[in-house]
Structure formats: structure tokens, C-alpha cells
Amino acid sequence: MLPVELILLALSPVFVGFIGWEWYRAHRAGNGLYRWQDTLANAVLALLHQASDMLALLLLMPFFLWLHQFRWFDIELTVVTVALAFLLQDFLYYWFHRASHHVRWLWASHVAHHSSRQMNFSTALRQSLTYPLSGMWLFWTPMILVGFAPSVVFAVVALNLAFQFFVHTQAVHKLGPLEWVFNTPSHHRVHHACNPLYIDKNFAGVLIIWDRMFGTYVTEQDNEPCRYGITEDFNSDNPFTITFYEWRKMLADARHVGSIRQLLVVLFGAPKRASSD
């Protein structure tokens, strides 16, 4: 089993425990934070995502090992180099995440994660099995070329994704000085909101500093409650409808183009979105 799966498998009881705790609090409060149909769909999507990721890594690992022979440096595994790997991967994750909101081919996978009207810990599990097809893995190849071993690269990817589980909640308001440096539940609620003020903001994985540096940061405001989901009128608990929603729309548009240029715009231009007003 690859490091990614080992790390996430080891943490899965923790994830389940937090989901159970949050669901229990929500049930006692009667606030509708959870819908069992939505949570079940999220769980199925997580299993499909993990299976596709495992298959993709097994198929692509020979390529990553081949690419590693062209590395610029021989990087030994130390506390310092692991910290540098984590920092570099988080930087690359920011650009992957930002691109996933602005390039339709990438959005076709990422939209599954944003399509729920709920916001709770189980939302973190709502992932697409098509990420390998859309090319998420391409964003980690610079780390391999720099000199980090593929196993190290995908281990820090897994740690980054594991951290992000904990920012999918409404149970935590704001975390004081930590808000300046780290991605927090407050920052990530903004990211999942479809309010015009919040849409396409706060792309951070672990560190919010990238959003602050590159102009995509917005703070959660008490007078502007987050409305979750996508701007289209989309409501489905079917994992396959969720997964292929944007792919079907995009390929339908592609059938009606009249030139290669138009096709490239349909596939790699900005996503088509309804107004969020």
C-alpha cells in the first residue's frame, strides 16, 4: 500500500470520530447541519476517490520514478527537508486549488467537493474519482524534479489533505492569531460559500499566507452568513450524478464547437456558472 493510503487509512478512525461528535451535537441542537443522505453520498464519494487515487498512483509511479532521475538536487530525508517539502507542496496546492476554480477541465472534478449545501466534517470526504483524469498529480511533479522522492511527495500531499479535513466545520468560530497564518474553519467556510463576496477566495491548504500574498484572501464577516454549494441550482445525493455533473455539461458544450480554438476554450477556459446573487 502506498504512503498516501497508509496515512489516510490510519487517520480514518479519527475522521469518523469527529464526524460522529459533530453529528451528535447537531442532532441535539436540531440545527439541520447534517442530512444522512448527504453524508452517505460523501462517504461513497470518498471511497470512490480513494480507489481511483490508489489505481492512478500505481499506474503513474513508474513515470514519477523515471522523472526523478532528472532531479536537480539529491535531497536527503531530514526534519528540515521534510518541512521544506511540506511548505513547497502547500504552495503548489494553492495554485492547483486556484486553477481548479478557473480552468473548466479542473473544475469538472473539483465541483463535486463544492456541490453540497451542507458544511460539516463529512463534506471533507466529498471528493471526485476523476481527479487523476483532470491532472491533479501534474502539480506535484515540480517537487520530484527538484529532488524530493515520489514517496515523500505523496506523503506530504496526504498530510496536507488530512489537515484540511479539520477545517470543514461550523463548530469553530475564529482562532485568534492563528487566523493570520493557517487555514482555519472560518477561512474555509468562506471558500465553500457561494455568496458574491466570498466566491473563489481562500484557496489555502494549510497556510493562508498564500491567499494573503496573492490577493485571494477574504475574511468571514458576521453580517454576511455563508451560503454553501455552487451557484447553479444543483441538488443531488447520487454519487455518480455529483461526480459527472460538470463533465457532462462540458462535453455537451464541446460537441457544438466549430473550431479547435472554441474546443480549447470550452475545455480549458473559465467554468460556466450561474449568477450567485
C-alpha positions as YAML, in Angstrom:
chain: A
units: angstrom
residues:
- id: 1
  name: MET
  ca: [0.00, 0.00, 0.00]
- id: 2
  name: LEU
  ca: [1.29, 3.48, -0.87]
- id: 3
  name: PRO
  ca: [2.14, 6.11, 1.81]
- id: 4
  name: VAL
  ca: [-0.91, 8.22, 0.90]
- id: 5
  name: GLU
  ca: [-3.32, 5.38, 1.61]
- id: 6
  name: LEU
  ca: [-1.46, 4.32, 4.77]
- id: 7
  name: ILE
  ca: [-1.61, 7.82, 6.25]
- id: 8
  name: LEU
  ca: [-5.27, 8.40, 5.42]
- id: 9
  name: LEU
  ca: [-6.23, 4.88, 6.49]
- id: 10
  name: ALA
  ca: [-4.50, 5.37, 9.85]
- id: 11
  name: LEU
  ca: [-6.39, 8.63, 10.38]
- id: 12
  name: SER
  ca: [-9.79, 7.35, 9.23]
- id: 13
  name: PRO
  ca: [-10.96, 6.42, 12.78]
- id: 14
  name: VAL
  ca: [-10.15, 10.00, 13.84]
- id: 15
  name: PHE
  ca: [-12.18, 11.38, 10.92]
- id: 16
  name: VAL
  ca: [-15.12, 9.11, 11.74]
- id: 17
  name: GLY
  ca: [-14.92, 10.12, 15.38]
- id: 18
  name: PHE
  ca: [-15.08, 13.83, 14.59]
- id: 19
  name: ILE
  ca: [-17.98, 13.31, 12.21]
- id: 20
  name: GLY
  ca: [-19.85, 11.35, 14.89]
- id: 21
  name: TRP
  ca: [-19.16, 14.02, 17.52]
- id: 22
  name: GLU
  ca: [-20.33, 16.83, 15.22]
- id: 23
  name: TRP
  ca: [-23.40, 14.90, 14.09]
- id: 24
  name: TYR
  ca: [-24.36, 14.23, 17.73]
- id: 25
  name: ARG
  ca: [-24.05, 17.93, 18.62]
- id: 26
  name: ALA
  ca: [-26.07, 18.90, 15.56]
- id: 27
  name: HIS
  ca: [-28.75, 16.30, 16.31]
- id: 28
  name: ARG
  ca: [-29.15, 17.55, 19.88]
- id: 29
  name: ALA
  ca: [-29.32, 21.15, 18.68]
- id: 30
  name: GLY
  ca: [-31.75, 20.27, 15.87]
- id: 31
  name: ASN
  ca: [-29.97, 22.67, 13.51]
- id: 32
  name: GLY
  ca: [-30.09, 20.57, 10.32]
- id: 33
  name: LEU
  ca: [-26.31, 20.63, 9.97]
- id: 34
  name: TYR
  ca: [-26.37, 17.02, 8.76]
- id: 35
  name: ARG
  ca: [-28.59, 15.15, 6.32]
- id: 36
  name: TRP
  ca: [-27.98, 11.41, 6.30]
- id: 37
  name: GLN
  ca: [-28.44, 11.24, 2.50]
- id: 38
  name: ASP
  ca: [-25.75, 13.90, 2.01]
- id: 39
  name: THR
  ca: [-23.39, 12.24, 4.49]
- id: 40
  name: LEU
  ca: [-23.86, 8.82, 2.88]
- id: 41
  name: ALA
  ca: [-23.13, 10.31, -0.55]
- id: 42
  name: ASN
  ca: [-19.97, 11.90, 0.86]
- id: 43
  name: ALA
  ca: [-18.81, 8.55, 2.27]
- id: 44
  name: VAL
  ca: [-19.37, 6.77, -1.06]
- id: 45
  name: LEU
  ca: [-17.56, 9.55, -2.93]
- id: 46
  name: ALA
  ca: [-14.62, 9.24, -0.51]
- id: 47
  name: LEU
  ca: [-14.31, 5.50, -1.19]
- id: 48
  name: LEU
  ca: [-14.50, 6.00, -4.96]
- id: 49
  name: HIS
  ca: [-11.93, 8.79, -4.74]
- id: 50
  name: GLN
  ca: [-9.50, 6.70, -2.70]
- id: 51
  name: ALA
  ca: [-9.85, 3.76, -5.08]
- id: 52
  name: SER
  ca: [-9.19, 5.92, -8.15]
- id: 53
  name: ASP
  ca: [-6.25, 7.64, -6.45]
- id: 54
  name: MET
  ca: [-4.68, 4.32, -5.49]
- id: 55
  name: LEU
  ca: [-5.06, 2.99, -9.02]
- id: 56
  name: ALA
  ca: [-3.68, 6.20, -10.53]
- id: 57
  name: LEU
  ca: [-0.64, 6.19, -8.25]
- id: 58
  name: LEU
  ca: [0.10, 2.56, -9.06]
- id: 59
  name: LEU
  ca: [-0.12, 3.30, -12.79]
- id: 60
  name: LEU
  ca: [1.79, 6.58, -12.61]
- id: 61
  name: MET
  ca: [4.52, 5.59, -10.15]
- id: 62
  name: PRO
  ca: [6.83, 4.30, -12.94]
- id: 63
  name: PHE
  ca: [6.53, 7.73, -14.57]
- id: 64
  name: PHE
  ca: [7.31, 9.52, -11.28]
- id: 65
  name: LEU
  ca: [10.35, 7.30, -10.69]
- id: 66
  name: TRP
  ca: [11.52, 7.90, -14.27]
- id: 67
  name: LEU
  ca: [11.07, 11.66, -13.79]
- id: 68
  name: HIS
  ca: [13.02, 11.55, -10.53]
- id: 69
  name: GLN
  ca: [16.21, 10.57, -12.38]
- id: 70
  name: PHE
  ca: [16.25, 14.09, -13.87]
- id: 71
  name: ARG
  ca: [16.15, 15.73, -10.42]
- id: 72
  name: TRP
  ca: [18.14, 18.90, -9.92]
- id: 73
  name: PHE
  ca: [19.33, 18.02, -6.41]
- id: 74
  name: ASP
  ca: [19.83, 14.94, -4.24]
- id: 75
  name: ILE
  ca: [17.73, 15.76, -1.20]
- id: 76
  name: GLU
  ca: [18.36, 13.70, 1.92]
- id: 77
  name: LEU
  ca: [15.44, 13.00, 4.23]
- id: 78
  name: THR
  ca: [15.82, 15.18, 7.35]
- id: 79
  name: VAL
  ca: [13.48, 17.18, 9.55]
- id: 80
  name: VAL
  ca: [14.43, 20.33, 7.63]
- id: 81
  name: THR
  ca: [13.91, 18.84, 4.17]
- id: 82
  name: VAL
  ca: [10.56, 17.32, 5.18]
- id: 83
  name: ALA
  ca: [9.49, 20.76, 6.43]
- id: 84
  name: LEU
  ca: [10.64, 22.28, 3.12]
- id: 85
  name: ALA
  ca: [8.71, 19.58, 1.21]
- id: 86
  name: PHE
  ca: [5.58, 20.37, 3.22]
- id: 87
  name: LEU
  ca: [5.96, 24.11, 2.54]
- id: 88
  name: LEU
  ca: [6.59, 23.64, -1.20]
- id: 89
  name: GLN
  ca: [3.70, 21.21, -1.56]
- id: 90
  name: ASP
  ca: [1.36, 23.63, 0.24]
- id: 91
  name: PHE
  ca: [2.45, 26.40, -2.16]
- id: 92
  name: LEU
  ca: [1.79, 24.14, -5.15]
- id: 93
  name: TYR
  ca: [-1.53, 23.07, -3.65]
- id: 94
  name: TYR
  ca: [-2.61, 26.72, -3.52]
- id: 95
  name: TRP
  ca: [-2.03, 27.07, -7.27]
- id: 96
  name: PHE
  ca: [-3.69, 23.74, -8.02]
- id: 97
  name: HIS
  ca: [-6.71, 24.77, -5.97]
- id: 98
  name: ARG
  ca: [-6.86, 28.22, -7.53]
- id: 99
  name: ALA
  ca: [-6.59, 26.75, -11.03]
- id: 100
  name: SER
  ca: [-9.36, 24.29, -10.18]
- id: 101
  name: HIS
  ca: [-11.75, 27.23, -9.84]
- id: 102
  name: HIS
  ca: [-10.65, 28.98, -13.02]
- id: 103
  name: VAL
  ca: [-9.96, 26.17, -15.52]
- id: 104
  name: ARG
  ca: [-13.06, 24.23, -16.51]
- id: 105
  name: TRP
  ca: [-11.23, 20.92, -17.05]
- id: 106
  name: LEU
  ca: [-10.05, 21.04, -13.44]
- id: 107
  name: TRP
  ca: [-13.35, 22.44, -12.14]
- id: 108
  name: ALA
  ca: [-15.14, 19.44, -13.64]
- id: 109
  name: SER
  ca: [-13.53, 17.34, -10.90]
- id: 110
  name: HIS
  ca: [-13.40, 19.91, -8.12]
- id: 111
  name: VAL
  ca: [-17.04, 20.98, -8.37]
- id: 112
  name: ALA
  ca: [-18.07, 17.72, -6.69]
- id: 113
  name: HIS
  ca: [-16.45, 18.93, -3.49]
- id: 114
  name: HIS
  ca: [-18.38, 22.21, -3.60]
- id: 115
  name: SER
  ca: [-21.76, 20.85, -4.64]
- id: 116
  name: SER
  ca: [-23.21, 20.16, -1.19]
- id: 117
  name: ARG
  ca: [-25.50, 22.66, 0.52]
- id: 118
  name: GLN
  ca: [-24.22, 21.35, 3.85]
- id: 119
  name: MET
  ca: [-20.95, 22.28, 5.56]
- id: 120
  name: ASN
  ca: [-19.69, 19.78, 8.11]
- id: 121
  name: PHE
  ca: [-16.79, 17.41, 8.67]
- id: 122
  name: SER
  ca: [-18.28, 14.86, 6.26]
- id: 123
  name: THR
  ca: [-18.06, 17.47, 3.47]
- id: 124
  name: ALA
  ca: [-14.29, 16.95, 3.50]
- id: 125
  name: LEU
  ca: [-14.92, 13.41, 2.22]
- id: 126
  name: ARG
  ca: [-16.87, 14.68, -0.79]
- id: 127
  name: GLN
  ca: [-14.21, 14.21, -3.46]
- id: 128
  name: SER
  ca: [-14.21, 13.21, -7.12]
- id: 129
  name: LEU
  ca: [-12.86, 9.99, -8.54]
- id: 130
  name: THR
  ca: [-11.88, 11.95, -11.69]
- id: 131
  name: TYR
  ca: [-9.01, 13.95, -10.14]
- id: 132
  name: PRO
  ca: [-6.41, 11.69, -11.79]
- id: 133
  name: LEU
  ca: [-8.08, 12.30, -15.16]
- id: 134
  name: SER
  ca: [-8.16, 16.07, -14.73]
- id: 135
  name: GLY
  ca: [-4.47, 16.01, -13.79]
- id: 136
  name: MET
  ca: [-4.15, 16.96, -10.13]
- id: 137
  name: TRP
  ca: [-0.94, 14.89, -9.99]
- id: 138
  name: LEU
  ca: [0.77, 17.18, -12.52]
- id: 139
  name: PHE
  ca: [1.02, 19.88, -9.88]
- id: 140
  name: TRP
  ca: [3.30, 17.73, -7.72]
- id: 141
  name: THR
  ca: [5.84, 16.94, -10.49]
- id: 142
  name: PRO
  ca: [7.95, 20.08, -9.79]
- id: 143
  name: MET
  ca: [8.74, 18.61, -6.36]
- id: 144
  name: ILE
  ca: [10.03, 15.43, -7.98]
- id: 145
  name: LEU
  ca: [12.18, 17.44, -10.38]
- id: 146
  name: VAL
  ca: [13.59, 19.50, -7.51]
- id: 147
  name: GLY
  ca: [14.76, 16.26, -5.90]
- id: 148
  name: PHE
  ca: [12.14, 15.01, -3.45]
- id: 149
  name: ALA
  ca: [11.47, 11.29, -3.72]
- id: 150
  name: PRO
  ca: [7.97, 10.43, -5.01]
- id: 151
  name: SER
  ca: [7.17, 8.63, -1.73]
- id: 152
  name: VAL
  ca: [7.99, 11.82, 0.23]
- id: 153
  name: VAL
  ca: [5.96, 13.97, -2.16]
- id: 154
  name: PHE
  ca: [2.81, 11.90, -1.82]
- id: 155
  name: ALA
  ca: [3.25, 11.52, 1.92]
- id: 156
  name: VAL
  ca: [3.19, 15.31, 2.38]
- id: 157
  name: VAL
  ca: [0.24, 15.51, -0.02]
- id: 158
  name: ALA
  ca: [-1.62, 13.09, 2.26]
- id: 159
  name: LEU
  ca: [-0.71, 15.12, 5.37]
- id: 160
  name: ASN
  ca: [-1.92, 18.31, 3.70]
- id: 161
  name: LEU
  ca: [-5.25, 16.70, 2.78]
- id: 162
  name: ALA
  ca: [-5.59, 15.21, 6.27]
- id: 163
  name: PHE
  ca: [-5.17, 18.66, 7.82]
- id: 164
  name: GLN
  ca: [-7.90, 20.02, 5.56]
- id: 165
  name: PHE
  ca: [-10.44, 17.59, 6.99]
- id: 166
  name: PHE
  ca: [-10.47, 19.64, 10.19]
- id: 167
  name: VAL
  ca: [-11.37, 22.95, 8.51]
- id: 168
  name: HIS
  ca: [-14.70, 21.61, 7.21]
- id: 169
  name: THR
  ca: [-16.85, 22.57, 10.17]
- id: 170
  name: GLN
  ca: [-19.17, 25.24, 11.54]
- id: 171
  name: ALA
  ca: [-18.45, 24.24, 15.14]
- id: 172
  name: VAL
  ca: [-15.39, 26.51, 15.41]
- id: 173
  name: HIS
  ca: [-15.76, 30.27, 15.06]
- id: 174
  name: LYS
  ca: [-12.36, 32.00, 14.83]
- id: 175
  name: LEU
  ca: [-8.97, 31.07, 16.26]
- id: 176
  name: GLY
  ca: [-7.38, 34.41, 17.08]
- id: 177
  name: PRO
  ca: [-3.76, 34.91, 15.91]
- id: 178
  name: LEU
  ca: [-3.78, 31.54, 14.11]
- id: 179
  name: GLU
  ca: [-6.13, 33.11, 11.54]
- id: 180
  name: TRP
  ca: [-3.18, 35.14, 10.21]
- id: 181
  name: VAL
  ca: [-1.06, 32.14, 9.27]
- id: 182
  name: PHE
  ca: [-3.16, 28.98, 8.98]
- id: 183
  name: ASN
  ca: [-6.17, 27.90, 7.01]
- id: 184
  name: THR
  ca: [-8.93, 27.68, 9.60]
- id: 185
  name: PRO
  ca: [-12.61, 26.64, 9.65]
- id: 186
  name: SER
  ca: [-13.58, 30.30, 9.29]
- id: 187
  name: HIS
  ca: [-11.37, 30.77, 6.23]
- id: 188
  name: HIS
  ca: [-12.60, 27.56, 4.66]
- id: 189
  name: ARG
  ca: [-16.28, 28.35, 5.25]
- id: 190
  name: VAL
  ca: [-15.65, 31.40, 3.09]
- id: 191
  name: HIS
  ca: [-14.12, 29.17, 0.42]
- id: 192
  name: HIS
  ca: [-17.19, 26.92, 0.31]
- id: 193
  name: ALA
  ca: [-19.65, 29.81, 0.22]
- id: 194
  name: CYS
  ca: [-21.32, 30.93, -3.00]
- id: 195
  name: ASN
  ca: [-22.05, 34.49, -1.82]
- id: 196
  name: PRO
  ca: [-20.67, 37.00, -4.37]
- id: 197
  name: LEU
  ca: [-18.39, 38.42, -1.66]
- id: 198
  name: TYR
  ca: [-16.83, 35.04, -0.91]
- id: 199
  name: ILE
  ca: [-16.81, 33.09, -4.15]
- id: 200
  name: ASP
  ca: [-13.38, 31.93, -5.42]
- id: 201
  name: LYS
  ca: [-11.50, 33.06, -2.31]
- id: 202
  name: ASN
  ca: [-9.29, 31.40, 0.32]
- id: 203
  name: PHE
  ca: [-7.66, 28.59, -1.68]
- id: 204
  name: ALA
  ca: [-5.27, 27.66, 1.13]
- id: 205
  name: GLY
  ca: [-4.43, 24.10, 2.03]
- id: 206
  name: VAL
  ca: [-2.62, 24.54, 5.35]
- id: 207
  name: LEU
  ca: [-1.21, 28.08, 5.22]
- id: 208
  name: ILE
  ca: [-3.45, 31.08, 4.50]
- id: 209
  name: ILE
  ca: [-0.35, 33.17, 3.78]
- id: 210
  name: TRP
  ca: [-0.54, 32.32, 0.07]
- id: 211
  name: ASP
  ca: [-4.00, 33.88, -0.20]
- id: 212
  name: ARG
  ca: [-2.79, 36.94, 1.64]
- id: 213
  name: MET
  ca: [0.23, 37.20, -0.66]
- id: 214
  name: PHE
  ca: [-1.61, 36.69, -3.94]
- id: 215
  name: GLY
  ca: [-4.78, 38.68, -3.34]
- id: 216
  name: THR
  ca: [-7.35, 35.92, -2.88]
- id: 217
  name: TYR
  ca: [-7.98, 36.33, 0.85]
- id: 218
  name: VAL
  ca: [-11.35, 37.36, 2.31]
- id: 219
  name: THR
  ca: [-12.33, 37.18, 5.96]
- id: 220
  name: GLU
  ca: [-15.62, 35.70, 7.12]
- id: 221
  name: GLN
  ca: [-17.96, 38.51, 8.10]
- id: 222
  name: ASP
  ca: [-20.66, 38.29, 10.75]
- id: 223
  name: ASN
  ca: [-23.08, 40.35, 8.66]
- id: 224
  name: GLU
  ca: [-22.66, 38.07, 5.62]
- id: 225
  name: PRO
  ca: [-23.53, 34.46, 6.59]
- id: 226
  name: CYS
  ca: [-22.08, 31.85, 4.26]
- id: 227
  name: ARG
  ca: [-24.44, 30.17, 1.79]
- id: 228
  name: TYR
  ca: [-22.96, 26.82, 0.81]
- id: 229
  name: GLY
  ca: [-22.99, 24.99, -2.51]
- id: 230
  name: ILE
  ca: [-22.47, 26.04, -6.10]
- id: 231
  name: THR
  ca: [-24.20, 28.88, -7.93]
- id: 232
  name: GLU
  ca: [-26.23, 26.50, -10.10]
- id: 233
  name: ASP
  ca: [-29.48, 25.03, -8.81]
- id: 234
  name: PHE
  ca: [-27.88, 21.67, -8.11]
- id: 235
  name: ASN
  ca: [-29.20, 19.25, -5.51]
- id: 236
  name: SER
  ca: [-28.36, 15.57, -5.71]
- id: 237
  name: ASP
  ca: [-27.36, 12.81, -3.34]
- id: 238
  name: ASN
  ca: [-26.43, 10.41, -6.14]
- id: 239
  name: PRO
  ca: [-22.63, 9.97, -6.08]
- id: 240
  name: PHE
  ca: [-22.43, 9.46, -9.85]
- id: 241
  name: THR
  ca: [-24.63, 12.47, -10.62]
- id: 242
  name: ILE
  ca: [-22.38, 14.52, -8.35]
- id: 243
  name: THR
  ca: [-19.20, 13.16, -9.93]
- id: 244
  name: PHE
  ca: [-20.13, 13.64, -13.58]
- id: 245
  name: TYR
  ca: [-22.33, 16.75, -13.35]
- id: 246
  name: GLU
  ca: [-19.84, 19.21, -14.85]
- id: 247
  name: TRP
  ca: [-18.16, 16.65, -17.12]
- id: 248
  name: ARG
  ca: [-21.50, 16.01, -18.85]
- id: 249
  name: LYS
  ca: [-22.17, 19.74, -19.27]
- id: 250
  name: MET
  ca: [-18.66, 20.41, -20.57]
- id: 251
  name: LEU
  ca: [-18.69, 17.55, -23.08]
- id: 252
  name: ALA
  ca: [-22.16, 18.58, -24.28]
- id: 253
  name: ASP
  ca: [-20.78, 22.07, -24.98]
- id: 254
  name: ALA
  ca: [-17.74, 20.54, -26.71]
- id: 255
  name: ARG
  ca: [-19.99, 18.72, -29.22]
- id: 256
  name: HIS
  ca: [-21.25, 22.03, -30.56]
- id: 257
  name: VAL
  ca: [-17.96, 23.82, -31.21]
- id: 258
  name: GLY
  ca: [-16.85, 24.77, -34.69]
- id: 259
  name: SER
  ca: [-13.08, 25.01, -34.29]
- id: 260
  name: ILE
  ca: [-10.13, 23.80, -32.27]
- id: 261
  name: ARG
  ca: [-9.89, 27.22, -30.62]
- id: 262
  name: GLN
  ca: [-13.51, 27.02, -29.47]
- id: 263
  name: LEU
  ca: [-12.92, 23.50, -28.17]
- id: 264
  name: LEU
  ca: [-9.92, 24.66, -26.13]
- id: 265
  name: VAL
  ca: [-12.00, 27.49, -24.67]
- id: 266
  name: VAL
  ca: [-14.77, 25.07, -23.69]
- id: 267
  name: LEU
  ca: [-12.35, 22.61, -22.07]
- id: 268
  name: PHE
  ca: [-9.76, 24.93, -20.54]
- id: 269
  name: GLY
  ca: [-11.47, 28.31, -20.30]
- id: 270
  name: ALA
  ca: [-13.28, 29.61, -17.25]
- id: 271
  name: PRO
  ca: [-16.12, 27.45, -15.88]
- id: 272
  name: LYS
  ca: [-19.67, 28.43, -16.81]
- id: 273
  name: ARG
  ca: [-21.51, 29.47, -13.69]
- id: 274
  name: ALA
  ca: [-24.93, 30.87, -12.92]
- id: 275
  name: SER
  ca: [-25.19, 34.15, -11.05]
- id: 276
  name: SER
  ca: [-24.84, 33.76, -7.30]
- id: 277
  name: ASP
  ca: [-26.90, 36.86, -6.49]
...
